[in-house]
Amino acid sequence: MIWQLEFALYFLILISAVTALTLRDLIAAIAALSTYSFLVASLLALMGAVDVSLTEVALGAGVTGVLLVGGISLMQRRSID
């Protein structure tokens, strides 16, 4: 039963990584990266590394996402045309 859950998490991690790479909107790409980080943390918790999982959730999904959104919101978006 556990290997099916791990396989599903691996598949969702792959889908979220490809989605984050192909998105053109930066805010949506940050949301996809936060989803990726949360899925990796879930996989780590399933494997038994709970301390690493909590660190991944706090830093990967939380702080990094907030810093990236804050940085993008400070940039000016200009159209070339």
ChimeraX attribute file (.defattr): number of C-alpha atoms within 10 A of each C-alpha:
attribute: neighborCount
match mode: 1-to-1
recipient: residues
	/A:1	5
	/A:2	9
	/A:3	8
	/A:4	9
	/A:5	12
	/A:6	16
	/A:7	12
	/A:8	13
	/A:9	17
	/A:10	15
	/A:11	12
	/A:12	16
	/A:13	21
	/A:14	14
	/A:15	13
	/A:16	21
	/A:17	17
	/A:18	14
	/A:19	16
	/A:20	21
	/A:21	11
	/A:22	10
	/A:23	13
	/A:24	10
	/A:25	9
	/A:26	13
	/A:27	15
	/A:28	14
	/A:29	18
	/A:30	20
	/A:31	16
	/A:32	23
	/A:33	23
	/A:34	23
	/A:35	21
	/A:36	23
	/A:37	25
	/A:38	21
	/A:39	22
	/A:40	21
	/A:41	24
	/A:42	20
	/A:43	21
	/A:44	18
	/A:45	15
	/A:46	15
	/A:47	12
	/A:48	11
	/A:49	13
	/A:50	15
	/A:51	11
	/A:52	13
	/A:53	23
	/A:54	16
	/A:55	13
	/A:56	20
	/A:57	20
	/A:58	15
	/A:59	15
	/A:60	21
	/A:61	23
	/A:62	15
	/A:63	13
	/A:64	17
	/A:65	20
	/A:66	15
	/A:67	11
	/A:68	14
	/A:69	15
	/A:70	11
	/A:71	10
	/A:72	14
	/A:73	11
	/A:74	9
	/A:75	8
	/A:76	7
	/A:77	8
	/A:78	6
	/A:79	5
	/A:80	4
	/A:81	3
